[in-house]
Amino acid sequence: MQRIHDIYRPAEERKTDWREVERSLSDEELKEQTSRCMNCGQPFCHAYGCPLGNLVPDQNRAVAQGDWKRAYDLLTVNSDFPEFTSRICPALCEASCVHGLDEEAVMIRQSEKRIIETAFERGWVVPRPPERENGKSAAVIGAGPAGLSAAVTLRRRGWAVTVYERRAQIGGLLRYGIPCFKLDKALIDRRRKILESEGIKFVTDCEVGRDVSAEWLEKEHDAVVVAIGTPAARDLKIPGRELEGIHLALELLEGQNRFLTGELPEPPISAKGRDVLVIGGGDTGSDCVGTAIRHGAKSVTQIEIMPKPPEERDASTPWPLWPYMLRTSSSHKEGCIRRWNLNSLRFVGDGRVAGVEVETVKWEFSPEGRPAKFAAVPGTKETIKADLVLLAMGFTGVPADLPLVAQLGLKETPRTALLPDPARNIFCVGDCASGASLVVRALASGKALPLD
Ligand SMILES: Cc1cc2nc3c(=O)[nH]c(=O)nc-3n(C[C@H](O)[C@H](O)[C@H](O)COP(=O)(O)OP(=O)(O)OC[C@H]3O[C@@H](n4cnc5c(N)ncnc54)[C@H](O)[C@@H]3O)c2cc1C
């Protein structure tokens, strides 16, 4: 029996709506898929791949036996938000699945989705307030996955927890970055009700450092957990950047999500009828591709300065490492031109952007086989036509002049990640402590707080 590859709704159907792109696998399909798990003596999925250490082989066995309650109990030993990770995690567990060595990995992520959704349907997901209060209080700053994970972890240990969030709604990039077609925002609202029933308080529309001071929070609480993500996106300051129609990726993605969930009357940026160019070949860029396609863009092109990764796992990342290889998302399959080895030189246009001048680059590779240094290839300049440009080139960390950082007197690493101050019971979790990463790592970081 093989892994199922057909996990998406048909492209022609899904690109006309904003519903989640993945189809639901049936219980029978998942029972079969989980029965492929070999219950390895040394389960790399659990011990190496999953940052949360999910008990994957045991869960798989429970699903294969049709014991969904046991599967749910096992899943939630380490995972507090499986409804999120089971939709948007790149599944580090699957990259380290032993089955992947000779065949294809077990479908761990999809089985987790069915486990948690079955648990919600059958009423097993109930608030788990602490058995006793410990008399201490904590402020969590930021309600993204790291902050939510920290809040749950502390609450279970008996802390009184208040989460301060500058946005109108909780979820961080789960709500304001990741498109609705990957993660339905109603799932965040569903989880919020449970968290509130467990006693976690949310203060939204409250930017710490501006609406309340971080010094005040430190005085009010026994511990402060900073979970503010990486607020600064990398810009592309080349000539013509001031032209109209050039936006950071999150301006498009956030605006669209806020529109779809009723926070805005219409999306602030529309790709309808436009030639869209996404600069940056990663996941954020791919989310822009899917969003532009759903807006009705005339054409969508995604370019990347790095070389095209190999189609299969590269020798520089042998199993069980996360493989360096080409990734093609459901959005790419909806209709997009992808190009690599292109450096952007300047935006051209008159008032509004009309195109981007690019030049082909040639890469030199390190002895390990990874791209190390590039040089322009003479005579390869060309202009790609685009009247909407989206910059999806990653994040630059936490700006040191952020009021909150200054008020708490926090230090930063050379790569602008925040350092904790454990002597004052100030901790930093998630992307702000690690640099831009993944939801599952943010959750694991919030869960690993060294506070009893
Ligand atoms: C477009 C996009 C798509 C992505 N897709 C995926 C994916 O498919 N899978 C995956 O695993 N990862 C994905 N990621 C990465 C993932 O979203 C992040 O790694 C994760 O959200 C980090 O969690 P966090 O809680 O540290 O930060 P965030 O999610 O950024 O949350 C930080 C929160 O802090 C709040 N905040 C900031 N400053 C203050 C303040 N002063 N006062 C109060 N609140 C404040 C913010 O408003 C925000 O709610 C994606 C990222 C982007 C940008």
The ligand as a Gaussian input file, in Angstrom:
#p B3LYP/6-31G(d) Opt

LIG

0 1
 C        2.909000      34.244000       5.563000
 C        3.446000      33.237000       6.532000
 C        3.083000      31.914000       6.371000
 C        3.597000      30.956000       7.242000
 N        3.210000      29.677000       7.072000
 C        3.634000      28.734000       7.934000
 C        3.221000      27.390000       7.798000
 O        2.479000      27.041000       6.887000
 N        3.650000      26.488000       8.732000
 C        4.458000      26.849000       9.755000
 O        4.794000      25.998000      10.595000
 N        4.881000      28.127000       9.902000
 C        4.493000      29.065000       9.022000
 N        4.925000      30.363000       9.167000
 C        5.779000      30.708000      10.314000
 C        4.944000      30.810000      11.593000
 O        3.757000      31.500000      11.332000
 C        5.724000      31.480000      12.707000
 O        6.934000      30.772000      12.891000
 C        4.948000      31.470000      14.034000
 O        3.694000      32.092000      13.881000
 C        5.745000      32.162000      15.137000
 O        4.967000      32.232000      16.287000
 P        5.192000      33.372000      17.386000
 O        4.114000      33.185000      18.377000
 O        6.600000      33.356000      17.826000
 O        5.017000      34.749000      16.596000
 P        3.738000      35.392000      15.868000
 O        2.871000      34.355000      15.246000
 O        4.312000      36.429000      14.974000
 O        2.923000      36.076000      17.048000
 C        3.438000      37.191000      17.728000
 C        2.266000      37.935000      18.329000
 O        2.767000      38.976000      19.185000
 C        1.962000      40.127000      18.977000
 N        2.743000      41.294000      19.412000
 C        3.877000      41.779000      18.857000
 N        4.313000      42.849000      19.549000
 C        3.440000      43.050000      20.562000
 C        3.364000      43.988000      21.622000
 N        4.274000      44.952000      21.778000
 N        2.315000      43.915000      22.480000
 C        1.376000      42.936000      22.339000
 N        1.414000      42.013000      21.357000
 C        2.438000      42.065000      20.477000
 C        1.677000      40.086000      17.486000
 O        0.586000      40.920000      17.141000
 C        1.404000      38.610000      17.286000
 O        0.052000      38.280000      17.535000
 C        4.458000      31.341000       8.286000
 C        4.836000      32.676000       8.429000
 C        4.348000      33.611000       7.548000
 C        4.755000      35.042000       7.701000

